[in-house]
Amino acid sequence: MKPYTVGLTGGIGSGKSAVAALFARLGAQVIDTDEIAHELTRPGGEAIASIRAAFGADAIAADGSLDRTAMRRLVFGDARARKRLEAILHPLIRAESTRRLERGAGPYAILVIPLLVEGGVDRSRTERVLVVDCPEASQIERVRRRSGLAEAEVRAILSSQATREQRLAAADDVIDNSRSQDALADQVARLHEKYLTLSRSRTAS
């Protein structure tokens, strides 16, 4: 039986990974679709042959993995290319995340989907939507610090994603990641108790 599932999302640099790690520490099952995408596009990954066929050898790095830098530049400049890549990756990611949900352990599951709002919230997969929120300036600073991208590149990524307002409108729960690490952990701990209660209620009914 699929566990009670919370879809975790947020814009680039919002702190999704930090939040997911806190939930995992409390015992939740965490499934990160970005991690699955990396597995699919590593050397020998299930998606590599289809990506090579669709985009040519230039899309593949020397080690046989997806050339992420080249692909990022291509898809952010070409909506049709982005849709072709999504058509390859999304069904594979969905199938693998479903497999992990069905065989996973834990009182409930956190399914990390960066583009959850952009793709349309599927309530057959997630009982609740949890949005990690912070000011855009914080997102830009975090992404530049960790990736070395220029501000213009980060803004281009942000403009391709849902707006902050769109994500908040889709949220059942919100975590404010504009404060301290202690404040972040406190919010996660409160939601953990809430999700435990909701999961038990569903099981009891």
Biotite code that builds the C-alpha atoms (Angstrom):
import biotite.structure as struc

atoms = struc.array([
    struc.Atom([0.000, 0.000, 0.000], chain_id="A", res_id=1, res_name="MET", atom_name="CA", element="C"),
    struc.Atom([1.288, 3.445, -0.916], chain_id="A", res_id=2, res_name="LYS", atom_name="CA", element="C"),
    struc.Atom([2.106, 5.498, 2.185], chain_id="A", res_id=3, res_name="PRO", atom_name="CA", element="C"),
    struc.Atom([0.544, 8.848, 3.044], chain_id="A", res_id=4, res_name="TYR", atom_name="CA", element="C"),
    struc.Atom([2.485, 11.098, 0.672], chain_id="A", res_id=5, res_name="THR", atom_name="CA", element="C"),
    struc.Atom([3.382, 14.772, 0.889], chain_id="A", res_id=6, res_name="VAL", atom_name="CA", element="C"),
    struc.Atom([4.658, 16.508, -2.247], chain_id="A", res_id=7, res_name="GLY", atom_name="CA", element="C"),
    struc.Atom([7.540, 18.819, -1.340], chain_id="A", res_id=8, res_name="LEU", atom_name="CA", element="C"),
    struc.Atom([8.358, 21.619, -3.758], chain_id="A", res_id=9, res_name="THR", atom_name="CA", element="C"),
    struc.Atom([9.898, 25.065, -4.015], chain_id="A", res_id=10, res_name="GLY", atom_name="CA", element="C"),
    struc.Atom([11.853, 27.195, -6.441], chain_id="A", res_id=11, res_name="GLY", atom_name="CA", element="C"),
    struc.Atom([15.533, 26.688, -7.171], chain_id="A", res_id=12, res_name="ILE", atom_name="CA", element="C"),
    struc.Atom([17.609, 27.673, -4.142], chain_id="A", res_id=13, res_name="GLY", atom_name="CA", element="C"),
    struc.Atom([14.639, 27.656, -1.772], chain_id="A", res_id=14, res_name="SER", atom_name="CA", element="C"),
    struc.Atom([16.118, 24.932, 0.444], chain_id="A", res_id=15, res_name="GLY", atom_name="CA", element="C"),
    struc.Atom([14.159, 21.824, -0.559], chain_id="A", res_id=16, res_name="LYS", atom_name="CA", element="C"),
    struc.Atom([17.110, 19.510, 0.058], chain_id="A", res_id=17, res_name="SER", atom_name="CA", element="C"),
    struc.Atom([17.734, 20.899, 3.543], chain_id="A", res_id=18, res_name="ALA", atom_name="CA", element="C"),
    struc.Atom([14.067, 20.456, 4.446], chain_id="A", res_id=19, res_name="VAL", atom_name="CA", element="C"),
    struc.Atom([13.953, 16.929, 3.016], chain_id="A", res_id=20, res_name="ALA", atom_name="CA", element="C"),
    struc.Atom([17.047, 15.981, 5.034], chain_id="A", res_id=21, res_name="ALA", atom_name="CA", element="C"),
    struc.Atom([15.364, 17.177, 8.238], chain_id="A", res_id=22, res_name="LEU", atom_name="CA", element="C"),
    struc.Atom([12.278, 15.078, 7.504], chain_id="A", res_id=23, res_name="PHE", atom_name="CA", element="C"),
    struc.Atom([14.481, 12.058, 6.783], chain_id="A", res_id=24, res_name="ALA", atom_name="CA", element="C"),
    struc.Atom([16.245, 12.529, 10.117], chain_id="A", res_id=25, res_name="ARG", atom_name="CA", element="C"),
    struc.Atom([12.851, 12.340, 11.838], chain_id="A", res_id=26, res_name="LEU", atom_name="CA", element="C"),
    struc.Atom([12.053, 9.030, 10.134], chain_id="A", res_id=27, res_name="GLY", atom_name="CA", element="C"),
    struc.Atom([10.042, 10.012, 7.063], chain_id="A", res_id=28, res_name="ALA", atom_name="CA", element="C"),
    struc.Atom([10.665, 8.175, 3.809], chain_id="A", res_id=29, res_name="GLN", atom_name="CA", element="C"),
    struc.Atom([12.146, 10.734, 1.402], chain_id="A", res_id=30, res_name="VAL", atom_name="CA", element="C"),
    struc.Atom([12.089, 10.195, -2.365], chain_id="A", res_id=31, res_name="ILE", atom_name="CA", element="C"),
    struc.Atom([13.806, 12.936, -4.370], chain_id="A", res_id=32, res_name="ASP", atom_name="CA", element="C"),
    struc.Atom([12.889, 13.028, -8.053], chain_id="A", res_id=33, res_name="THR", atom_name="CA", element="C"),
    struc.Atom([16.035, 15.066, -8.795], chain_id="A", res_id=34, res_name="ASP", atom_name="CA", element="C"),
    struc.Atom([18.138, 12.191, -7.446], chain_id="A", res_id=35, res_name="GLU", atom_name="CA", element="C"),
    struc.Atom([16.206, 9.775, -9.649], chain_id="A", res_id=36, res_name="ILE", atom_name="CA", element="C"),
    struc.Atom([16.824, 12.043, -12.660], chain_id="A", res_id=37, res_name="ALA", atom_name="CA", element="C"),
    struc.Atom([20.563, 11.989, -11.915], chain_id="A", res_id=38, res_name="HIS", atom_name="CA", element="C"),
    struc.Atom([20.513, 8.187, -11.754], chain_id="A", res_id=39, res_name="GLU", atom_name="CA", element="C"),
    struc.Atom([18.682, 8.004, -15.093], chain_id="A", res_id=40, res_name="LEU", atom_name="CA", element="C"),
    struc.Atom([21.236, 10.298, -16.757], chain_id="A", res_id=41, res_name="THR", atom_name="CA", element="C"),
    struc.Atom([24.499, 8.954, -15.338], chain_id="A", res_id=42, res_name="ARG", atom_name="CA", element="C"),
    struc.Atom([26.770, 6.763, -17.532], chain_id="A", res_id=43, res_name="PRO", atom_name="CA", element="C"),
    struc.Atom([24.685, 3.765, -18.573], chain_id="A", res_id=44, res_name="GLY", atom_name="CA", element="C"),
    struc.Atom([21.530, 5.346, -17.151], chain_id="A", res_id=45, res_name="GLY", atom_name="CA", element="C"),
    struc.Atom([18.157, 4.312, -18.512], chain_id="A", res_id=46, res_name="GLU", atom_name="CA", element="C"),
    struc.Atom([17.536, 7.680, -20.216], chain_id="A", res_id=47, res_name="ALA", atom_name="CA", element="C"),
    struc.Atom([20.907, 8.147, -21.924], chain_id="A", res_id=48, res_name="ILE", atom_name="CA", element="C"),
    struc.Atom([20.159, 6.285, -25.170], chain_id="A", res_id=49, res_name="ALA", atom_name="CA", element="C"),
    struc.Atom([16.895, 8.199, -25.695], chain_id="A", res_id=50, res_name="SER", atom_name="CA", element="C"),
    struc.Atom([18.563, 11.542, -24.945], chain_id="A", res_id=51, res_name="ILE", atom_name="CA", element="C"),
    struc.Atom([21.365, 10.789, -27.420], chain_id="A", res_id=52, res_name="ARG", atom_name="CA", element="C"),
    struc.Atom([18.801, 9.847, -30.066], chain_id="A", res_id=53, res_name="ALA", atom_name="CA", element="C"),
    struc.Atom([16.767, 13.013, -29.472], chain_id="A", res_id=54, res_name="ALA", atom_name="CA", element="C"),
    struc.Atom([19.563, 15.571, -29.057], chain_id="A", res_id=55, res_name="PHE", atom_name="CA", element="C"),
    struc.Atom([22.680, 14.027, -30.595], chain_id="A", res_id=56, res_name="GLY", atom_name="CA", element="C"),
    struc.Atom([26.105, 13.173, -29.217], chain_id="A", res_id=57, res_name="ALA", atom_name="CA", element="C"),
    struc.Atom([26.701, 16.788, -28.105], chain_id="A", res_id=58, res_name="ASP", atom_name="CA", element="C"),
    struc.Atom([24.199, 16.241, -25.289], chain_id="A", res_id=59, res_name="ALA", atom_name="CA", element="C"),
    struc.Atom([26.356, 13.477, -23.793], chain_id="A", res_id=60, res_name="ILE", atom_name="CA", element="C"),
    struc.Atom([29.545, 14.167, -21.832], chain_id="A", res_id=61, res_name="ALA", atom_name="CA", element="C"),
    struc.Atom([32.827, 12.323, -22.375], chain_id="A", res_id=62, res_name="ALA", atom_name="CA", element="C"),
    struc.Atom([32.088, 9.942, -19.476], chain_id="A", res_id=63, res_name="ASP", atom_name="CA", element="C"),
    struc.Atom([28.777, 8.877, -21.017], chain_id="A", res_id=64, res_name="GLY", atom_name="CA", element="C"),
    struc.Atom([26.544, 10.910, -18.709], chain_id="A", res_id=65, res_name="SER", atom_name="CA", element="C"),
    struc.Atom([24.216, 13.752, -19.660], chain_id="A", res_id=66, res_name="LEU", atom_name="CA", element="C"),
    struc.Atom([26.173, 16.961, -20.297], chain_id="A", res_id=67, res_name="ASP", atom_name="CA", element="C"),
    struc.Atom([24.171, 19.043, -17.853], chain_id="A", res_id=68, res_name="ARG", atom_name="CA", element="C"),
    struc.Atom([25.733, 22.381, -18.749], chain_id="A", res_id=69, res_name="THR", atom_name="CA", element="C"),
    struc.Atom([25.052, 21.944, -22.464], chain_id="A", res_id=70, res_name="ALA", atom_name="CA", element="C"),
    struc.Atom([21.531, 20.659, -21.844], chain_id="A", res_id=71, res_name="MET", atom_name="CA", element="C"),
    struc.Atom([20.682, 23.452, -19.412], chain_id="A", res_id=72, res_name="ARG", atom_name="CA", element="C"),
    struc.Atom([21.682, 26.061, -21.982], chain_id="A", res_id=73, res_name="ARG", atom_name="CA", element="C"),
    struc.Atom([19.671, 24.312, -24.668], chain_id="A", res_id=74, res_name="LEU", atom_name="CA", element="C"),
    struc.Atom([16.416, 23.797, -22.773], chain_id="A", res_id=75, res_name="VAL", atom_name="CA", element="C"),
    struc.Atom([16.302, 27.236, -21.181], chain_id="A", res_id=76, res_name="PHE", atom_name="CA", element="C"),
    struc.Atom([16.617, 28.790, -24.613], chain_id="A", res_id=77, res_name="GLY", atom_name="CA", element="C"),
    struc.Atom([14.216, 26.455, -26.420], chain_id="A", res_id=78, res_name="ASP", atom_name="CA", element="C"),
    struc.Atom([10.817, 25.482, -24.997], chain_id="A", res_id=79, res_name="ALA", atom_name="CA", element="C"),
    struc.Atom([10.397, 22.675, -27.545], chain_id="A", res_id=80, res_name="ARG", atom_name="CA", element="C"),
    struc.Atom([13.724, 21.153, -26.531], chain_id="A", res_id=81, res_name="ALA", atom_name="CA", element="C"),
    struc.Atom([12.680, 21.311, -22.895], chain_id="A", res_id=82, res_name="ARG", atom_name="CA", element="C"),
    struc.Atom([9.445, 19.502, -23.669], chain_id="A", res_id=83, res_name="LYS", atom_name="CA", element="C"),
    struc.Atom([11.330, 16.795, -25.585], chain_id="A", res_id=84, res_name="ARG", atom_name="CA", element="C"),
    struc.Atom([13.646, 16.242, -22.613], chain_id="A", res_id=85, res_name="LEU", atom_name="CA", element="C"),
    struc.Atom([10.698, 16.165, -20.211], chain_id="A", res_id=86, res_name="GLU", atom_name="CA", element="C"),
    struc.Atom([8.898, 13.636, -22.427], chain_id="A", res_id=87, res_name="ALA", atom_name="CA", element="C"),
    struc.Atom([11.892, 11.331, -22.025], chain_id="A", res_id=88, res_name="ILE", atom_name="CA", element="C"),
    struc.Atom([12.582, 11.836, -18.330], chain_id="A", res_id=89, res_name="LEU", atom_name="CA", element="C"),
    struc.Atom([9.214, 12.411, -16.671], chain_id="A", res_id=90, res_name="HIS", atom_name="CA", element="C"),
    struc.Atom([7.622, 8.987, -17.347], chain_id="A", res_id=91, res_name="PRO", atom_name="CA", element="C"),
    struc.Atom([10.792, 7.239, -16.145], chain_id="A", res_id=92, res_name="LEU", atom_name="CA", element="C"),
    struc.Atom([10.991, 9.405, -13.019], chain_id="A", res_id=93, res_name="ILE", atom_name="CA", element="C"),
    struc.Atom([7.316, 8.848, -12.233], chain_id="A", res_id=94, res_name="ARG", atom_name="CA", element="C"),
    struc.Atom([7.609, 5.066, -12.639], chain_id="A", res_id=95, res_name="ALA", atom_name="CA", element="C"),
    struc.Atom([10.690, 4.826, -10.415], chain_id="A", res_id=96, res_name="GLU", atom_name="CA", element="C"),
    struc.Atom([9.285, 7.127, -7.720], chain_id="A", res_id=97, res_name="SER", atom_name="CA", element="C"),
    struc.Atom([6.090, 5.040, -7.661], chain_id="A", res_id=98, res_name="THR", atom_name="CA", element="C"),
    struc.Atom([8.142, 1.857, -7.234], chain_id="A", res_id=99, res_name="ARG", atom_name="CA", element="C"),
    struc.Atom([10.038, 3.398, -4.332], chain_id="A", res_id=100, res_name="ARG", atom_name="CA", element="C"),
    struc.Atom([6.850, 4.613, -2.674], chain_id="A", res_id=101, res_name="LEU", atom_name="CA", element="C"),
    struc.Atom([5.253, 1.182, -2.875], chain_id="A", res_id=102, res_name="GLU", atom_name="CA", element="C"),
    struc.Atom([8.207, -0.664, -1.395], chain_id="A", res_id=103, res_name="ARG", atom_name="CA", element="C"),
    struc.Atom([9.339, 1.996, 1.055], chain_id="A", res_id=104, res_name="GLY", atom_name="CA", element="C"),
    struc.Atom([9.255, 2.079, 4.816], chain_id="A", res_id=105, res_name="ALA", atom_name="CA", element="C"),
    struc.Atom([8.378, 4.929, 7.130], chain_id="A", res_id=106, res_name="GLY", atom_name="CA", element="C"),
    struc.Atom([5.213, 6.349, 8.654], chain_id="A", res_id=107, res_name="PRO", atom_name="CA", element="C"),
    struc.Atom([4.675, 8.651, 5.661], chain_id="A", res_id=108, res_name="TYR", atom_name="CA", element="C"),
    struc.Atom([6.568, 9.742, 2.546], chain_id="A", res_id=109, res_name="ALA", atom_name="CA", element="C"),
    struc.Atom([8.005, 13.048, 1.376], chain_id="A", res_id=110, res_name="ILE", atom_name="CA", element="C"),
    struc.Atom([8.095, 13.104, -2.433], chain_id="A", res_id=111, res_name="LEU", atom_name="CA", element="C"),
    struc.Atom([10.409, 15.918, -3.554], chain_id="A", res_id=112, res_name="VAL", atom_name="CA", element="C"),
    struc.Atom([9.227, 17.291, -6.917], chain_id="A", res_id=113, res_name="ILE", atom_name="CA", element="C"),
    struc.Atom([10.926, 20.590, -7.857], chain_id="A", res_id=114, res_name="PRO", atom_name="CA", element="C"),
    struc.Atom([8.436, 21.330, -10.673], chain_id="A", res_id=115, res_name="LEU", atom_name="CA", element="C"),
    struc.Atom([5.341, 20.017, -8.916], chain_id="A", res_id=116, res_name="LEU", atom_name="CA", element="C"),
    struc.Atom([3.291, 23.177, -9.475], chain_id="A", res_id=117, res_name="VAL", atom_name="CA", element="C"),
    struc.Atom([4.544, 23.671, -13.045], chain_id="A", res_id=118, res_name="GLU", atom_name="CA", element="C"),
    struc.Atom([3.507, 20.130, -13.982], chain_id="A", res_id=119, res_name="GLY", atom_name="CA", element="C"),
    struc.Atom([0.122, 20.353, -12.279], chain_id="A", res_id=120, res_name="GLY", atom_name="CA", element="C"),
    struc.Atom([-0.611, 18.948, -8.837], chain_id="A", res_id=121, res_name="VAL", atom_name="CA", element="C"),
    struc.Atom([-1.705, 15.316, -9.106], chain_id="A", res_id=122, res_name="ASP", atom_name="CA", element="C"),
    struc.Atom([-3.738, 14.571, -5.991], chain_id="A", res_id=123, res_name="ARG", atom_name="CA", element="C"),
    struc.Atom([-3.701, 10.859, -6.795], chain_id="A", res_id=124, res_name="SER", atom_name="CA", element="C"),
    struc.Atom([0.019, 10.937, -5.963], chain_id="A", res_id=125, res_name="ARG", atom_name="CA", element="C"),
    struc.Atom([0.239, 13.447, -3.112], chain_id="A", res_id=126, res_name="THR", atom_name="CA", element="C"),
    struc.Atom([-2.256, 14.009, -0.332], chain_id="A", res_id=127, res_name="GLU", atom_name="CA", element="C"),
    struc.Atom([-0.726, 17.361, 0.552], chain_id="A", res_id=128, res_name="ARG", atom_name="CA", element="C"),
    struc.Atom([1.554, 19.941, -1.063], chain_id="A", res_id=129, res_name="VAL", atom_name="CA", element="C"),
    struc.Atom([4.326, 21.420, 1.077], chain_id="A", res_id=130, res_name="LEU", atom_name="CA", element="C"),
    struc.Atom([6.055, 24.510, -0.324], chain_id="A", res_id=131, res_name="VAL", atom_name="CA", element="C"),
    struc.Atom([9.454, 25.716, 0.873], chain_id="A", res_id=132, res_name="VAL", atom_name="CA", element="C"),
    struc.Atom([9.333, 29.484, 0.523], chain_id="A", res_id=133, res_name="ASP", atom_name="CA", element="C"),
    struc.Atom([11.877, 32.288, 0.741], chain_id="A", res_id=134, res_name="CYS", atom_name="CA", element="C"),
    struc.Atom([12.501, 35.670, -0.927], chain_id="A", res_id=135, res_name="PRO", atom_name="CA", element="C"),
    struc.Atom([13.797, 35.584, -4.488], chain_id="A", res_id=136, res_name="GLU", atom_name="CA", element="C"),
    struc.Atom([16.960, 37.452, -3.449], chain_id="A", res_id=137, res_name="ALA", atom_name="CA", element="C"),
    struc.Atom([17.817, 34.583, -1.089], chain_id="A", res_id=138, res_name="SER", atom_name="CA", element="C"),
    struc.Atom([17.268, 32.037, -3.860], chain_id="A", res_id=139, res_name="GLN", atom_name="CA", element="C"),
    struc.Atom([19.607, 33.908, -6.210], chain_id="A", res_id=140, res_name="ILE", atom_name="CA", element="C"),
    struc.Atom([22.303, 34.232, -3.561], chain_id="A", res_id=141, res_name="GLU", atom_name="CA", element="C"),
    struc.Atom([22.160, 30.535, -2.617], chain_id="A", res_id=142, res_name="ARG", atom_name="CA", element="C"),
    struc.Atom([22.266, 29.295, -6.218], chain_id="A", res_id=143, res_name="VAL", atom_name="CA", element="C"),
    struc.Atom([25.148, 31.591, -7.141], chain_id="A", res_id=144, res_name="ARG", atom_name="CA", element="C"),
    struc.Atom([27.099, 30.507, -4.060], chain_id="A", res_id=145, res_name="ARG", atom_name="CA", element="C"),
    struc.Atom([26.692, 26.776, -4.692], chain_id="A", res_id=146, res_name="ARG", atom_name="CA", element="C"),
    struc.Atom([26.889, 26.665, -8.491], chain_id="A", res_id=147, res_name="SER", atom_name="CA", element="C"),
    struc.Atom([28.894, 29.677, -9.588], chain_id="A", res_id=148, res_name="GLY", atom_name="CA", element="C"),
    struc.Atom([26.218, 30.675, -12.109], chain_id="A", res_id=149, res_name="LEU", atom_name="CA", element="C"),
    struc.Atom([25.928, 34.323, -13.079], chain_id="A", res_id=150, res_name="ALA", atom_name="CA", element="C"),
    struc.Atom([22.944, 36.219, -11.700], chain_id="A", res_id=151, res_name="GLU", atom_name="CA", element="C"),
    struc.Atom([21.426, 36.487, -15.192], chain_id="A", res_id=152, res_name="ALA", atom_name="CA", element="C"),
    struc.Atom([21.538, 32.691, -15.555], chain_id="A", res_id=153, res_name="GLU", atom_name="CA", element="C"),
    struc.Atom([19.872, 32.173, -12.179], chain_id="A", res_id=154, res_name="VAL", atom_name="CA", element="C"),
    struc.Atom([17.169, 34.696, -13.072], chain_id="A", res_id=155, res_name="ARG", atom_name="CA", element="C"),
    struc.Atom([16.573, 32.855, -16.355], chain_id="A", res_id=156, res_name="ALA", atom_name="CA", element="C"),
    struc.Atom([15.989, 29.642, -14.411], chain_id="A", res_id=157, res_name="ILE", atom_name="CA", element="C"),
    struc.Atom([13.663, 31.423, -11.990], chain_id="A", res_id=158, res_name="LEU", atom_name="CA", element="C"),
    struc.Atom([11.658, 32.905, -14.858], chain_id="A", res_id=159, res_name="SER", atom_name="CA", element="C"),
    struc.Atom([11.096, 29.413, -16.282], chain_id="A", res_id=160, res_name="SER", atom_name="CA", element="C"),
    struc.Atom([9.606, 28.192, -13.001], chain_id="A", res_id=161, res_name="GLN", atom_name="CA", element="C"),
    struc.Atom([6.300, 28.917, -11.316], chain_id="A", res_id=162, res_name="ALA", atom_name="CA", element="C"),
    struc.Atom([6.145, 32.227, -9.507], chain_id="A", res_id=163, res_name="THR", atom_name="CA", element="C"),
    struc.Atom([6.314, 32.401, -5.751], chain_id="A", res_id=164, res_name="ARG", atom_name="CA", element="C"),
    struc.Atom([2.629, 33.374, -5.712], chain_id="A", res_id=165, res_name="GLU", atom_name="CA", element="C"),
    struc.Atom([1.628, 30.384, -7.864], chain_id="A", res_id=166, res_name="GLN", atom_name="CA", element="C"),
    struc.Atom([3.428, 27.950, -5.566], chain_id="A", res_id=167, res_name="ARG", atom_name="CA", element="C"),
    struc.Atom([1.912, 29.470, -2.429], chain_id="A", res_id=168, res_name="LEU", atom_name="CA", element="C"),
    struc.Atom([-1.557, 29.304, -3.993], chain_id="A", res_id=169, res_name="ALA", atom_name="CA", element="C"),
    struc.Atom([-1.104, 25.544, -4.495], chain_id="A", res_id=170, res_name="ALA", atom_name="CA", element="C"),
    struc.Atom([0.270, 24.912, -0.999], chain_id="A", res_id=171, res_name="ALA", atom_name="CA", element="C"),
    struc.Atom([-1.466, 23.064, 1.811], chain_id="A", res_id=172, res_name="ASP", atom_name="CA", element="C"),
    struc.Atom([1.513, 23.750, 4.077], chain_id="A", res_id=173, res_name="ASP", atom_name="CA", element="C"),
    struc.Atom([4.345, 26.291, 3.861], chain_id="A", res_id=174, res_name="VAL", atom_name="CA", element="C"),
    struc.Atom([7.811, 26.319, 5.384], chain_id="A", res_id=175, res_name="ILE", atom_name="CA", element="C"),
    struc.Atom([9.449, 29.751, 5.666], chain_id="A", res_id=176, res_name="ASP", atom_name="CA", element="C"),
    struc.Atom([13.146, 29.278, 4.907], chain_id="A", res_id=177, res_name="ASN", atom_name="CA", element="C"),
    struc.Atom([14.159, 32.898, 5.342], chain_id="A", res_id=178, res_name="SER", atom_name="CA", element="C"),
    struc.Atom([15.158, 32.562, 8.979], chain_id="A", res_id=179, res_name="ARG", atom_name="CA", element="C"),
    struc.Atom([17.635, 30.514, 11.032], chain_id="A", res_id=180, res_name="SER", atom_name="CA", element="C"),
    struc.Atom([18.411, 26.802, 10.799], chain_id="A", res_id=181, res_name="GLN", atom_name="CA", element="C"),
    struc.Atom([16.795, 26.340, 14.214], chain_id="A", res_id=182, res_name="ASP", atom_name="CA", element="C"),
    struc.Atom([13.600, 27.974, 12.952], chain_id="A", res_id=183, res_name="ALA", atom_name="CA", element="C"),
    struc.Atom([13.652, 25.693, 9.935], chain_id="A", res_id=184, res_name="LEU", atom_name="CA", element="C"),
    struc.Atom([14.072, 22.589, 12.116], chain_id="A", res_id=185, res_name="ALA", atom_name="CA", element="C"),
    struc.Atom([11.214, 23.711, 14.389], chain_id="A", res_id=186, res_name="ASP", atom_name="CA", element="C"),
    struc.Atom([8.847, 24.073, 11.442], chain_id="A", res_id=187, res_name="GLN", atom_name="CA", element="C"),
    struc.Atom([9.798, 20.639, 10.105], chain_id="A", res_id=188, res_name="VAL", atom_name="CA", element="C"),
    struc.Atom([9.299, 19.062, 13.532], chain_id="A", res_id=189, res_name="ALA", atom_name="CA", element="C"),
    struc.Atom([5.783, 20.535, 13.806], chain_id="A", res_id=190, res_name="ARG", atom_name="CA", element="C"),
    struc.Atom([4.832, 19.329, 10.339], chain_id="A", res_id=191, res_name="LEU", atom_name="CA", element="C"),
    struc.Atom([6.306, 15.892, 11.076], chain_id="A", res_id=192, res_name="HIS", atom_name="CA", element="C"),
    struc.Atom([3.857, 15.516, 13.983], chain_id="A", res_id=193, res_name="GLU", atom_name="CA", element="C"),
    struc.Atom([1.022, 16.744, 11.780], chain_id="A", res_id=194, res_name="LYS", atom_name="CA", element="C"),
    struc.Atom([1.837, 14.240, 9.021], chain_id="A", res_id=195, res_name="TYR", atom_name="CA", element="C"),
    struc.Atom([2.147, 11.406, 11.526], chain_id="A", res_id=196, res_name="LEU", atom_name="CA", element="C"),
    struc.Atom([-1.369, 12.222, 12.763], chain_id="A", res_id=197, res_name="THR", atom_name="CA", element="C"),
    struc.Atom([-2.783, 12.461, 9.236], chain_id="A", res_id=198, res_name="LEU", atom_name="CA", element="C"),
    struc.Atom([-1.136, 9.206, 8.236], chain_id="A", res_id=199, res_name="SER", atom_name="CA", element="C"),
    struc.Atom([-2.545, 7.392, 11.261], chain_id="A", res_id=200, res_name="ARG", atom_name="CA", element="C"),
    struc.Atom([-6.011, 8.828, 10.581], chain_id="A", res_id=201, res_name="SER", atom_name="CA", element="C"),
    struc.Atom([-5.964, 7.545, 7.017], chain_id="A", res_id=202, res_name="ARG", atom_name="CA", element="C"),
    struc.Atom([-4.812, 4.099, 8.148], chain_id="A", res_id=203, res_name="THR", atom_name="CA", element="C"),
    struc.Atom([-7.503, 3.957, 10.835], chain_id="A", res_id=204, res_name="ALA", atom_name="CA", element="C"),
    struc.Atom([-10.250, 4.857, 8.366], chain_id="A", res_id=205, res_name="SER", atom_name="CA", element="C"),
])
